[in-house]
Amino acid sequence: MSSEYAKQLGAKLRAIRTQQGLSLHGVEEKSQGRWKAVVVGSYERGDRAVTVQRLAELADFYGVPVQELLPGTTPGGAAEPPPKLVLDLERLATVPAEKAGPLQRYAATIQSQRGDYNGKVLSIRQDDLRTLAVIYDQSPSVLTEQLISWGVLDADARRAVAAHEES
């Protein structure tokens, strides 16, 4: 395993662990000593190679698919990542509540969960868009067009949604 790949893999491991609110010692405690903090830390730094078996066990421990832990497969990051889905909260506030009420409540909930109250923009995930599409009883691509027409999403969001629907 190349040193660069090990570091990228380690960064993914660290991101998953921190997303779950776990410290290295928290991993050791939660796993009842199965995963030693020093070992997980060395995987995260890329100082120690992790076997496929151990990686699969770690993925199982974190409750994520193994592929979520693997660095991207595009060589050298050659492919441009799809744009993020960013809601313009200032524009959202100008959309009539009878249209945008569910989106406004959903965005407020995300802001509350994240403690993110800048009030200007809010990044959402593809999963959030799918949930909103269910709420609005539309497909994600149709909802994306609606949000673009309201000025709440940038037109580049089409590319992000199209790229996600292809995968």
Backbone as CSV, one residue per row, in Angstrom:
resi,resn,N_x,N_y,N_z,CA_x,CA_y,CA_z,C_x,C_y,C_z
1,MET,0.856,-1.174,0.000,0.000,0.000,0.000,0.901,1.235,0.000
2,SER,0.670,2.144,-0.950,1.500,3.353,-1.007,1.216,4.241,0.187
3,SER,2.204,5.031,0.517,2.082,5.923,1.673,0.945,6.930,1.469
4,GLU,0.801,7.434,0.241,-0.266,8.407,-0.046,-1.643,7.747,0.101
5,TYR,-1.772,6.534,-0.397,-3.043,5.809,-0.287,-3.370,5.538,1.180
6,ALA,-2.357,5.140,1.941,-2.555,4.867,3.370,-3.035,6.119,4.086
7,LYS,-2.488,7.272,3.715,-2.906,8.535,4.345,-4.345,8.885,3.965
8,GLN,-4.705,8.655,2.705,-6.076,8.925,2.265,-7.066,7.993,2.962
9,LEU,-6.687,6.730,3.075,-7.516,5.760,3.782,-7.661,6.181,5.245
10,GLY,-6.563,6.582,5.838,-6.582,7.037,7.228,-7.481,8.245,7.426
11,ALA,-7.446,9.160,6.463,-8.300,10.350,6.552,-9.775,9.958,6.519
12,LYS,-10.111,8.959,5.694,-11.493,8.479,5.635,-11.887,7.837,6.971
13,LEU,-10.972,7.026,7.529,-11.246,6.393,8.822,-11.488,7.453,9.899
14,ARG,-10.633,8.464,9.923,-10.772,9.530,10.922,-12.091,10.278,10.729
15,ALA,-12.445,10.556,9.474,-13.683,11.294,9.202,-14.908,10.517,9.698
16,ILE,-14.925,9.215,9.443,-16.055,8.396,9.897,-16.112,8.383,11.429
17,ARG,-14.944,8.210,12.057,-14.901,8.159,13.524,-15.398,9.476,14.124
18,THR,-14.908,10.596,13.585,-15.302,11.890,14.151,-16.766,12.213,13.849
19,GLN,-17.264,11.771,12.689,-18.685,11.971,12.382,-19.556,11.267,13.416
20,GLN,-19.043,10.171,13.950,-19.795,9.421,14.947,-19.546,9.935,16.358
21,GLY,-18.761,11.017,16.451,-18.522,11.646,17.745,-17.630,10.830,18.668
22,LEU,-16.779,10.002,18.075,-15.914,9.147,18.884,-14.477,9.662,18.897
23,SER,-13.873,9.649,20.057,-12.436,9.874,20.171,-11.765,8.527,19.939
24,LEU,-10.450,8.523,19.830,-9.741,7.243,19.705,-10.001,6.373,20.932
25,HIS,-9.960,6.984,22.089,-10.238,6.218,23.310,-11.697,5.775,23.361
26,GLY,-12.581,6.584,22.782,-13.991,6.210,22.701,-14.193,4.960,21.860
27,VAL,-13.397,4.839,20.790,-13.458,3.636,19.951,-13.039,2.423,20.779
28,GLU,-11.960,2.588,21.532,-11.478,1.479,22.356,-12.532,1.073,23.390
29,GLU,-13.161,2.063,24.013,-14.183,1.770,25.015,-15.417,1.119,24.388
30,LYS,-15.904,1.722,23.298,-17.116,1.207,22.651,-16.903,-0.210,22.131
31,SER,-15.664,-0.514,21.686,-15.375,-1.849,21.154,-14.958,-2.819,22.253
32,GLN,-14.990,-2.358,23.491,-14.592,-3.170,24.650,-13.176,-3.721,24.470
33,GLY,-12.291,-2.856,23.962,-10.886,-3.213,23.817,-10.533,-3.931,22.530
34,ARG,-11.523,-4.233,21.697,-11.268,-4.908,20.412,-10.384,-4.035,19.528
35,TRP,-10.642,-2.722,19.537,-9.874,-1.765,18.736,-9.088,-0.873,19.676
36,LYS,-7.795,-1.039,19.712,-6.929,-0.230,20.571,-6.779,1.164,19.960
37,ALA,-6.833,2.167,20.831,-6.722,3.559,20.375,-5.431,3.777,19.592
38,VAL,-4.332,3.237,20.064,-3.040,3.445,19.405,-3.021,2.813,18.008
39,VAL,-3.684,1.673,17.847,-3.724,0.998,16.543,-4.602,1.790,15.566
40,VAL,-5.794,2.172,16.008,-6.693,2.942,15.141,-6.028,4.266,14.760
41,GLY,-5.367,4.896,15.727,-4.655,6.146,15.442,-3.569,5.957,14.399
42,SER,-2.845,4.831,14.466,-1.784,4.597,13.479,-2.372,4.310,12.101
43,TYR,-3.555,3.663,12.040,-4.243,3.490,10.752,-4.629,4.858,10.190
44,GLU,-5.167,5.712,11.059,-5.636,7.032,10.622,-4.500,7.911,10.126
45,ARG,-3.338,7.795,10.722,-2.169,8.590,10.288,-1.508,8.000,9.053
46,GLY,-1.862,6.766,8.708,-1.231,6.094,7.580,0.119,5.510,7.955
47,ASP,0.387,5.401,9.272,1.661,4.856,9.749,1.665,3.335,9.750
48,ARG,0.503,2.736,9.701,0.383,1.288,9.809,-0.569,0.804,8.731
49,ALA,-0.175,-0.258,8.020,-1.033,-0.825,6.975,-2.172,-1.606,7.629
50,VAL,-3.339,-1.493,7.050,-4.500,-2.221,7.551,-4.836,-3.311,6.535
51,THR,-5.066,-4.517,7.024,-5.425,-5.611,6.117,-6.867,-5.445,5.671
52,VAL,-7.213,-6.119,4.597,-8.583,-6.082,4.102,-9.531,-6.615,5.170
53,GLN,-9.120,-7.683,5.837,-9.949,-8.271,6.891,-10.217,-7.260,8.008
54,ARG,-9.163,-6.598,8.477,-9.312,-5.622,9.561,-10.141,-4.419,9.096
55,LEU,-9.956,-4.008,7.842,-10.732,-2.887,7.311,-12.221,-3.247,7.284
56,ALA,-12.526,-4.474,6.866,-13.920,-4.924,6.842,-14.489,-4.954,8.259
57,GLU,-13.676,-5.381,9.223,-14.132,-5.415,10.610,-14.351,-4.004,11.160
58,LEU,-13.461,-3.082,10.787,-13.632,-1.686,11.225,-14.900,-1.086,10.613
59,ALA,-15.119,-1.356,9.324,-16.329,-0.850,8.660,-17.568,-1.375,9.377
60,ASP,-17.536,-2.649,9.739,-18.653,-3.246,10.461,-18.831,-2.567,11.823
61,PHE,-17.736,-2.323,12.513,-17.788,-1.651,13.818,-18.421,-0.262,13.687
62,TYR,-18.013,0.485,12.642,-18.547,1.832,12.432,-19.945,1.814,11.809
63,GLY,-20.347,0.630,11.298,-21.675,0.527,10.683,-21.746,1.188,9.319
64,VAL,-20.656,1.130,8.562,-20.625,1.723,7.222,-20.147,0.677,6.222
65,PRO,-20.524,0.807,4.948,-19.997,-0.104,3.932,-18.484,0.103,3.779
66,VAL,-17.760,-0.975,3.487,-16.305,-0.885,3.328,-15.931,0.180,2.299
67,GLN,-16.684,0.278,1.205,-16.331,1.233,0.153,-16.336,2.681,0.646
68,GLU,-17.070,2.954,1.734,-17.057,4.302,2.313,-15.703,4.636,2.921
69,LEU,-14.943,3.613,3.270,-13.632,3.832,3.883,-12.513,3.932,2.847
70,LEU,-12.788,3.496,1.634,-11.744,3.480,0.609,-11.599,4.839,-0.055
71,PRO,-10.362,5.257,-0.288,-10.148,6.519,-1.016,-10.769,6.431,-2.407
72,GLY,-11.055,7.587,-2.988,-11.657,7.649,-4.320,-10.870,6.849,-5.335
73,THR,-11.580,6.332,-6.322,-10.937,5.496,-7.324,-10.442,6.288,-8.525
74,THR,-10.740,7.589,-8.585,-10.250,8.378,-9.709,-8.767,8.671,-9.508
75,PRO,-7.929,8.332,-10.496,-6.488,8.519,-10.323,-6.126,9.984,-10.164
76,GLY,-5.472,10.292,-9.057,-5.008,11.658,-8.812,-6.122,12.673,-8.729
77,GLY,-7.332,12.234,-8.512,-8.447,13.181,-8.418,-8.717,13.876,-9.735
78,ALA,-8.490,13.182,-10.851,-8.612,13.791,-12.173,-10.033,14.244,-12.471
79,ALA,-11.021,13.494,-12.022,-12.404,13.865,-12.298,-12.816,14.996,-11.361
80,GLU,-13.507,15.974,-11.924,-13.985,17.092,-11.115,-15.159,16.629,-10.274
81,PRO,-15.122,16.891,-8.977,-16.241,16.447,-8.143,-17.499,17.234,-8.490
82,PRO,-18.666,16.601,-8.332,-19.888,17.344,-8.616,-20.039,18.489,-7.622
83,PRO,-20.682,19.563,-8.045,-20.864,20.690,-7.130,-21.724,20.283,-5.945
84,LYS,-21.518,20.981,-4.841,-22.320,20.716,-3.650,-23.701,21.321,-3.841
85,LEU,-24.625,20.812,-3.081,-25.970,21.382,-3.075,-26.015,22.415,-1.959
86,VAL,-26.100,23.674,-2.351,-26.075,24.757,-1.378,-27.357,25.568,-1.504
87,LEU,-28.125,25.583,-0.424,-29.364,26.367,-0.399,-29.041,27.812,-0.069
88,ASP,-29.628,28.729,-0.810,-29.522,30.157,-0.525,-30.663,30.491,0.437
89,LEU,-30.332,30.607,1.715,-31.363,30.812,2.745,-32.007,32.188,2.652
90,GLU,-31.270,33.166,2.161,-31.851,34.509,2.013,-32.931,34.493,0.940
91,ARG,-32.666,33.792,-0.176,-33.682,33.673,-1.230,-34.854,32.812,-0.754
92,LEU,-34.543,31.770,0.022,-35.592,30.891,0.535,-36.594,31.682,1.382
93,ALA,-36.095,32.648,2.129,-36.971,33.456,2.979,-37.958,34.293,2.167
94,THR,-37.659,34.530,0.882,-38.539,35.340,0.041,-39.584,34.507,-0.702
95,VAL,-39.445,33.182,-0.667,-40.406,32.297,-1.349,-41.630,32.149,-0.442
96,PRO,-42.830,32.272,-1.008,-44.049,32.164,-0.188,-44.071,30.865,0.621
97,ALA,-44.520,30.960,1.867,-44.518,29.827,2.799,-45.338,28.648,2.283
98,GLU,-46.414,28.932,1.531,-47.222,27.813,1.037,-46.435,26.938,0.060
99,LYS,-45.415,27.507,-0.574,-44.546,26.717,-1.456,-43.343,26.164,-0.688
100,ALA,-42.702,27.017,0.069,-41.404,26.680,0.648,-41.458,26.248,2.110
101,GLY,-42.644,26.212,2.711,-42.756,25.869,4.125,-42.019,24.596,4.524
102,PRO,-42.262,23.473,3.814,-41.562,22.239,4.198,-40.033,22.381,4.092
103,LEU,-39.560,23.047,3.059,-38.117,23.235,2.892,-37.570,24.150,3.985
104,GLN,-38.313,25.197,4.323,-37.866,26.105,5.377,-37.751,25.378,6.715
105,ARG,-38.735,24.536,7.030,-38.689,23.770,8.287,-37.542,22.766,8.269
106,TYR,-37.336,22.102,7.140,-36.258,21.110,7.012,-34.903,21.803,7.182
107,ALA,-34.727,22.937,6.514,-33.466,23.687,6.618,-33.236,24.155,8.052
108,ALA,-34.283,24.615,8.711,-34.153,25.066,10.105,-33.732,23.911,11.011
109,THR,-34.259,22.727,10.737,-33.887,21.546,11.528,-32.415,21.210,11.323
110,ILE,-31.956,21.233,10.076,-30.541,20.957,9.795,-29.661,22.001,10.487
111,GLN,-30.036,23.263,10.392,-29.267,24.322,11.052,-29.183,24.067,12.550
112,SER,-30.294,23.682,13.140,-30.321,23.421,14.577,-29.417,22.246,14.937
113,GLN,-29.494,21.168,14.165,-28.666,19.993,14.432,-27.181,20.315,14.305
114,ARG,-26.837,21.144,13.335,-25.427,21.475,13.093,-24.944,22.656,13.928
115,GLY,-25.876,23.378,14.514,-25.495,24.601,15.213,-24.971,25.640,14.228
116,ASP,-25.522,25.633,13.015,-25.055,26.483,11.919,-26.100,27.557,11.646
117,TYR,-25.865,28.733,12.179,-26.869,29.788,12.059,-26.355,31.008,11.302
118,ASN,-25.523,30.798,10.260,-25.028,31.965,9.530,-26.144,32.640,8.748
119,GLY,-27.205,31.891,8.434,-28.392,32.477,7.834,-28.299,32.812,6.362
120,LYS,-27.143,32.602,5.741,-26.983,32.952,4.327,-27.112,31.740,3.422
121,VAL,-26.357,30.688,3.713,-26.381,29.476,2.894,-26.361,28.254,3.798
122,LEU,-26.782,27.115,3.228,-26.759,25.857,3.951,-26.470,24.742,2.951
123,SER,-25.405,23.981,3.199,-25.096,22.826,2.352,-26.005,21.677,2.755
124,ILE,-26.545,21.012,1.748,-27.344,19.819,2.020,-26.750,18.651,1.256
125,ARG,-27.072,17.458,1.697,-26.562,16.237,1.075,-27.592,15.699,0.083
126,GLN,-27.137,14.778,-0.762,-28.059,14.130,-1.702,-29.200,13.442,-0.956
127,ASP,-28.883,12.847,0.197,-29.933,12.194,0.994,-30.986,13.201,1.440
128,ASP,-30.548,14.420,1.779,-31.500,15.465,2.165,-32.408,15.801,0.991
129,LEU,-31.818,15.883,-0.207,-32.613,16.205,-1.391,-33.633,15.093,-1.660
130,ARG,-33.223,13.846,-1.503,-34.163,12.731,-1.701,-35.303,12.791,-0.681
131,THR,-34.975,13.107,0.566,-36.010,13.234,1.598,-36.975,14.359,1.241
132,LEU,-36.426,15.491,0.829,-37.276,16.622,0.435,-38.151,16.260,-0.767
133,ALA,-37.594,15.485,-1.694,-38.366,15.068,-2.868,-39.574,14.235,-2.446
134,VAL,-39.393,13.388,-1.446,-40.525,12.600,-0.921,-41.562,13.539,-0.298
135,ILE,-41.084,14.501,0.489,-41.997,15.456,1.134,-42.800,16.227,0.088
136,TYR,-42.120,16.633,-0.993,-42.785,17.407,-2.047,-43.468,16.521,-3.092
137,ASP,-43.345,15.180,-2.925,-43.937,14.218,-3.856,-43.462,14.471,-5.287
138,GLN,-42.148,14.630,-5.425,-41.518,14.848,-6.728,-40.232,14.030,-6.783
139,SER,-39.719,13.841,-7.987,-38.413,13.194,-8.111,-37.342,14.221,-7.724
140,PRO,-36.159,13.759,-7.315,-35.103,14.711,-6.967,-34.781,15.687,-8.104
141,SER,-34.787,15.200,-9.349,-34.452,16.105,-10.461,-35.544,17.149,-10.682
142,VAL,-36.808,16.764,-10.521,-37.903,17.738,-10.670,-37.848,18.757,-9.529
143,LEU,-37.606,18.281,-8.316,-37.494,19.208,-7.186,-36.311,20.154,-7.378
144,THR,-35.210,19.633,-7.888,-34.036,20.480,-8.152,-34.408,21.619,-9.093
145,GLU,-35.131,21.302,-10.155,-35.566,22.341,-11.107,-36.453,23.365,-10.408
146,GLN,-37.344,22.899,-9.519,-38.217,23.811,-8.781,-37.389,24.747,-7.907
147,LEU,-36.418,24.190,-7.192,-35.591,24.997,-6.300,-34.726,25.984,-7.088
148,ILE,-34.271,25.579,-8.259,-33.510,26.496,-9.121,-34.424,27.639,-9.580
149,SER,-35.670,27.301,-9.946,-36.599,28.350,-10.408,-36.929,29.341,-9.290
150,TRP,-36.909,28.875,-8.028,-37.129,29.761,-6.887,-35.884,30.586,-6.577
151,GLY,-34.745,30.217,-7.162,-33.488,30.906,-6.872,-32.819,30.406,-5.597
152,VAL,-33.310,29.293,-5.078,-32.799,28.750,-3.822,-31.563,27.879,-4.060
153,LEU,-31.501,27.233,-5.218,-30.339,26.435,-5.606,-29.720,27.042,-6.849
154,ASP,-28.402,26.943,-6.956,-27.678,27.386,-8.141,-27.924,26.392,-9.278
155,ALA,-27.892,26.849,-10.512,-28.129,25.969,-11.660,-27.114,24.825,-11.732
156,ASP,-25.920,25.001,-11.136,-24.921,23.924,-11.113,-25.414,22.700,-10.351
157,ALA,-26.450,22.861,-9.535,-26.988,21.733,-8.770,-27.503,20.640,-9.696
158,ARG,-27.905,21.020,-10.919,-28.361,20.014,-11.892,-27.287,18.959,-12.095
159,ARG,-26.032,19.424,-12.213,-24.908,18.519,-12.454,-24.718,17.573,-11.269
160,ALA,-24.839,18.092,-10.058,-24.668,17.262,-8.862,-25.749,16.188,-8.796
161,VAL,-26.978,16.572,-9.091,-28.095,15.619,-9.037,-27.959,14.590,-10.144
162,ALA,-27.608,15.034,-11.356,-27.441,14.111,-12.482,-26.316,13.122,-12.196
163,ALA,-25.191,13.606,-11.651,-24.070,12.722,-11.341,-24.469,11.699,-10.292
164,HIS,-25.260,12.108,-9.320,-25.678,11.178,-8.261,-26.679,10.158,-8.786
165,GLU,-27.570,10.579,-9.681,-28.577,9.650,-10.223,-27.927,8.603,-11.120
166,GLU,-26.773,8.939,-11.727,-26.063,7.981,-12.587,-25.361,6.919,-11.760
167,SER,-24.976,7.262,-10.533,-24.211,6.293,-9.724,-25.080,5.303,-9.015
